[in-house]
Amino acid sequence: MYIRKQRLLTPGPTPLYPPALQAMMGSDIHHRTEDFRQLYRRVLADLKEILGTSHDVLVLVSSGTGAMEAAVSNFFSRGDKVIVCSAGKFGERWVELARAFGLEATVLEANYGDVVSPARVAEALAREPETRGVFVQASETSTGAAHDVRAMGEAVSQTDAIFVVDAITGLGTMPLDIDGWGLDVVIGGSQKAFMIPPGLAFLTVSPKAWARAESASLPHYYFDLKKEKKNAEKGESSWTPSTSLLLALSEALRYIRSVGMDRLIENAQALARATRAAVTALGLELFAPHSPAASVTAVKAPPGVDSGIIVKEFRNRFGAIIANGQGSMRGKIFRIAHLGYFDFADLFAVIAELEIILAALGRPVSFGSGVAAAQTVYAELALAPVP
Ligand SMILES: *Cc1c(COP(=O)(O)O)cnc(C)c1O
């Protein structure tokens, strides 16, 4: 017999930062007190700092999808024409949300594993000058592909449309110049690169988006962003907040500030690069080879192998929880995450485990060849460890 530790290695929820978990035990505070207001103000200020934006930052008690819904219900009116870039399951979520709220959505679709080009967005904007909004994923977690939100932002900022970016796995894995690139609403979630459990979402709101909120008429109640902003200015949330998660977030943000957002991004990018080298060395194919995201690497299962078997073997043999494909990609790909509190030791282990699993499934594997490719990237990059 051998011991196996459980390790959560999915692209959300992600590995938890231990001091953040410990901080959650201080939850016996009331949210209409000065203690809480200090905590809330600090969290909002730290978020703003690490996101590098002058825009307002708001925190909501919900998973990421709640902030996506808030972005639709607070900035749009029934019948508004919008453009939705859809390159995977999360792009499809934008389409469903837009339709659920009665927006008239033009969908720019890309095959799974591909991305929507900024040129297509620019063309669609030119064709429909009445477009009120453009929706996209910075990083499409279901396929492991990343969109060029910088070039898209340039196109959108020349129009009256607001640019709504689901950066739930983009934040902390790719550079995002929120103010400079014209990203009007940028959405994040606690269980991704922020290293804490699910349950908080955040969004940044530009002055252009706030101006839009004045005329937007879709109904909303719980997710009332103008109300949330007014309360945030007093150091409070509109409703009972998730005190425990805010305590965790405060601790995680302290850590992320000490590391630096750009080095957190560098870490994810280095791990992603090493992963791509490793799986390629093992004869596997990348699912999104042309615009690979640094948040997660999607890998095609070898021909004739259900990726669910690989995922199950990771768990059964090594306690490693990795992600299968979603929707029609289920059984075809598996996904290795890099966002947040992931390190090279996690990755070396995952690749060594993958080699054992592939060999057990009868694939020709020379033990150590994937790990060696990852080690080579580590050596070549010669990055300094975070102190
Ligand atoms: C995780 C994720 C979401 C949010 O999903 P929730 O389950 O609501 O937290 C949205 N978009 C992307 C790209 C994601 O990775």
The ligand as an SDF file (V2000), in Angstrom:
LIG
                    3D

 15 15  0  0  0  0  0  0  0  0999 V2000
  -14.9640   29.3730  -13.5600 C   0  0  0  0  0  0  0  0  0  0  0  0
  -15.3800   30.2460  -14.6600 C   0  0  0  0  0  0  0  0  0  0  0  0
  -16.5810   30.9700  -14.6250 C   0  0  0  0  0  0  0  0  0  0  0  0
  -17.4960   31.0240  -13.4600 C   0  0  0  0  0  0  0  0  0  0  0  0
  -18.0910   29.8770  -13.1200 O   0  0  0  0  0  0  0  0  0  0  0  0
  -18.7910   29.7820  -11.6970 P   0  0  0  0  0  0  0  0  0  0  0  0
  -19.0140   28.3170  -11.5690 O   0  0  0  0  0  0  0  0  0  0  0  0
  -20.0190   30.5620  -11.7340 O   0  0  0  0  0  0  0  0  0  0  0  0
  -17.8050   30.3380  -10.7120 O   0  0  0  0  0  0  0  0  0  0  0  0
  -16.8720   31.7840  -15.6860 C   0  0  0  0  0  0  0  0  0  0  0  0
  -16.0530   31.9260  -16.7290 N   0  0  0  0  0  0  0  0  0  0  0  0
  -14.8910   31.2590  -16.7950 C   0  0  0  0  0  0  0  0  0  0  0  0
  -14.0130   31.4780  -17.9770 C   0  0  0  0  0  0  0  0  0  0  0  0
  -14.5150   30.3930  -15.7680 C   0  0  0  0  0  0  0  0  0  0  0  0
  -13.3550   29.7480  -15.8320 O   0  0  0  0  0  0  0  0  0  0  0  0
  1  2  1  0
  2  3  1  0
  2 14  2  0
  3  4  1  0
  3 10  2  0
  4  5  1  0
  5  6  1  0
  6  7  2  0
  6  8  1  0
  6  9  1  0
 10 11  1  0
 11 12  2  0
 12 13  1  0
 12 14  1  0
 14 15  1  0
M  END
$$$$
